Every structure is written in C-alpha cells, then in structure tokens.
Amino acid sequence: MDRNDVTEMIVAAKIKKGIKWADVASKIALSKEWVTAGCLGQMTFTEEQAKKLGKIFGLPADAVQL
C-alpha cells in the first residue's frame, strides 16, 4: 500500500461519512490546513496523530504507518 492508496481511502471515507477537515483538525489539535495537506499526502503526522486519523477515517492497520 502506498501513499496514494491511503489518500484515496481517506477521501472516500471523508465523503462517505460526511467528515469535515475542520472537525478532524480539532480532534488532533492541528490546523485545518495542516490536516488537509497531510491527509492528501503532502505532510506527515506523528505516530499518535496517525493512529487518531486511522480511527476517524476507519483505516486498516497497514494504512497507518510512519
């Protein structure tokens, strides 16, 4: 699984669940812009942040890696 695969899973889950970037940002204590860029594969997250994102978007364990 590569970064593009994970990005596609995040975007699909965001649409399906009606998740807003601002809501995700508040849950992991980052700006909406940082979260958006990170979820679209342009930034990286800490391990703790990645785990929270995995739960929010319902990602499989192999998608939540450093």
N, C-alpha and C positions, 0 to 999 in steps of 0.2 A: 504494500500500500504506500503510495507516495503523497506528497503534499496536495496535489491536485485532487486526488481521490477524497482526502479528508475535507478539503474546501467544498467539494460538491456535496458531501454528506451534511456539512454544516448548513449550507444554503438550503438544501432540500428540507432539513429539519426545521430551519427558521421559518420557511414558508408554510410547511405543513402544520406546525404548532403555533404559528402567529407570533413568534418571538420577535421582540424589538431589540435592536442593538443597545439602546439606552438601558433597557432592563437588564441585559447581560452585563453591561458595564457596571451598573450599581451592585450587582451580585459579586463581582470580582474586584471591585474598587479600582477601576481604571476608567479613563475617559472613553466616551462613545467612539471617538475617532481611533484610539489605540485598539480597542476591541474589534472594531470593524476591520481595520487593516490586518490585525493578527488572524482573525477568522478567515480572511480572504488570502492568507498565506504570505503577507508582506512583513509581518513582525513575528516575534517569538514570545512565548509565555513561559513562566516558571512552571515547575512540575505541579505545584499546588494549584495554580491558575488553570493549567491544562486539565487537571482532574475535575475541577469545578465545571469547566466548559464541557467536558465529556458527559457529565451528569445532566447539565442543562439541555444539551442537544441530543442526548441519548446515543452517544457514540460507542462503538465497540472498543474494548480494551486496547486492541492493536492500533487504533487510530489516535490514542492518547499517549504519545511518546515524546521524549525530548529529542 
